[in-house]
Amino acid sequence: MASSHVNALQSKHAGLEAQLREEMSRPAPDARTLQDLKKRKLRIKEELASS
């Protein structure tokens, strides 16, 4: 059960990383979107570290 939760978190983290790269590659990235994606990614990373 725990490993499926970790796998789900890792998948979400990878998805957020992809969204972050996509946003940063735009000619004019939205700072608010970048900040939100980074915060969400950090929360997931912290949850993974505590697992």
N, C-alpha and C positions, 0 to 999 in steps of 0.2 A: 504494500500500500504506500509506504513512504517513498519508494523508488519511483512510483508512477507520479507522485506529487512533485518530486525533484525533476523528473523528466518534463512535466508540464511547465514548471517554472523555467527550466532551461530553454524550452521551446518559446515561451513568452519573451524571455530575455533576448533570444536570437531574433525574434520578430521585431522587437523594439529597436534592436541594433540596426536591422535592415531599414526600418522607417527613419531612423536617425541619419543613416548614411544617405538615404534618398533625399531627405529634407536638406541636408548640408550640400548636396550636389546641385540644388536649385540655384539659379542666378541670384535670387534674393530670398534666402532662408528666413522663415518667420521665427524670431527670437522666442516668442512665447511657446510655440510648438516645440522648439528645440529644448527649452527649459522643462516643459511637461514630460517629454520623452525621456530626458535624462533623469528626472526625478523618479519616474515609474521604473526605469531600468535599475536605478540604485536601490529602490525598495525591494525589487525582486532579488538583486544580488545580495542584499542583507539577509533576506529570508533564506536564500540558498546557503549562506554562510552559517546561519543558526540551525540548519537542518542536520 
